């Protein structure tokens, strides 16, 4: 369920970044801020558990950033 939500957010951000590149930065940063809060909360667990709990949030945050930048990069390369 959560994996599907992250994939959906990435797709929406990529499309938003392609069609409206300037307006896509705010939702991207908001999503990354939310995922960062989850990573910080998961990282408070002791020892190895902290890394295990925070890793999915870091990975998801990186995916959100990559999808937004990929949409803007694709838009830059278009001939129009």
N, C-alpha and C positions, 0 to 999 in steps of 0.2 A: 504494500500500500504506500509506504513512504517512498520507496524507489520510484513508483509510478508518479507520485507527486513531484519529486525532484526532476524527473524526465519531462513532465509537463511544464514545469516552470522554465526549464532550459529551452524547450521548444518555443514557448511564448516569448521569452527574452530574445531568442535568436530572431524570431520574426519581427518583434518590436524594434530590435537594433537594425534590422535590414530596412524596414519601412520608415522609421522615425529615429535615426541614430542619436540625435541630441536628447530626445526625451526618454531614451532607454536607460540612461545612466542612473537615474534616481531609483527606478524599481530594482535595478541590478544591485545597487549599493544597499538598498533596504533588505533585499533577500540575503545578501552576504552578511549583513549585520545580524539578522535573525539566526542564520546558521552559525555565525561566530559566537553568539550567546549560547547556543546549544553545545558548541564545542567547549566553551569555557566551563559550562555546568558539568559536562561529562568529564572534563579533565580534573575535576576536583576529587574524583574517586582516587583512592590510594594506589600507588605503584603502577603496575602494568594495566590494571583495570582502567585507570584514567586515560591511558593512551588508547586502549581498545574502545572506550566509550566515546572519545572525542574524534577518532579517526573518520567515521562516516560523515561527520559534519564538516571536517576539513576537506574531504574529498568532494562532497557536494558543493561546497563553496567554490572550490577550484573549477568544478564543472560549470557552475553558473557564470563565473568570470570568463571562461573560455567560450561559452556559447554566445555571450554578449559581444565579445571581441570578434568572434568569427562572423557574426551578422554584420557588424560595422565594417570589417575588412572586406567582406563580399560586396557590400554596398559601394565601397571605394573603388573596387575593381570593375564595376559595371560601366559600360560606355556612356550612360546617360547621366 
